[in-house]
Amino acid sequence: KNIVILISGGGSNMAAIVRASQKEDWAGRYGARVAAVVSNKGTAGGLVFAKEQGLNIHVLDHKTYADREAFDAALAEVINLYDTPQEPVLVVLAGFMRILTAGFVGRYAGRLVNIHPSLLPAFGGLNTHQRALDAGCKFAGATVHLVTPELDHGPILEQAVVPVLPGDTADTLAARVLTQEHRIYPRAVAELLSKK
Ligand code: GRF
C-alpha cells in the first residue's frame, strides 16, 4: 500500500512518518511505504528532506489553478498515480495548509487523515496556540483525525496533551506540542494501516 504525504512547509510531521517507515520491520509489518510527498509550495522546506530520502516529489502550485476544484482535481490525479483498487492509497495531510473541497474529501473518505495542533473540538482553524494562551488554557495539544468535509472535524484517532507553562508564548507552546505530534502521528498512521 502506498502512503502519500501532503505538505506546505517544514514537513516535520512528514519526516517523522518517513523515519518511522524506515524502521527495519515497518514495511513488512504494515505492507506499506511512503511513496510520495506532494506540496502546494515549491519552497516547502520538507521537500529537501523528501528528496534526500529518495521519495517521489510533486509540487502543485495552487496559484496556477483557476479555482479550488481545479487544484483538487490536479491533486487527485497525482495521488491516483499511487492508488489502486486492491491497495487504496493512504493520504496523509501534514502541515498542509489548503482547505480541500468536499468532492476531494469524499473521494478519499476513510483514507484521508490530518493532524491539527489543538485538542479538537477546541480551537479548530488557525493560530491555535495563541488562542489557547489567550483563553487561559492549562493544557494544549494535538489531534490526529480522519478528514471530513467540515474543516478540522472528523473522527478523532489520536490526541496528545501538553501542559501550558508560565511564561509560555505561542512559539514555546507550539514547540512542546510539535514534539508530541511527531510521536502520535506515526502511531496513528500505523494503526490505520493495521486495520484491514
Ligand atoms: C504543525 O503545528 C502541525 O500541527 C500543523 O502544521 C504545523 C507544522 O507542521 N498541521 P510540519 O512541521 O510542517 O509537519
Residues whose N, C-alpha, C, O or C-beta is under 5 A from the ligand:
A	BS01	GRF	G9 G10 G11 S12 N13 M14 A94 G95 I115 H116 P117
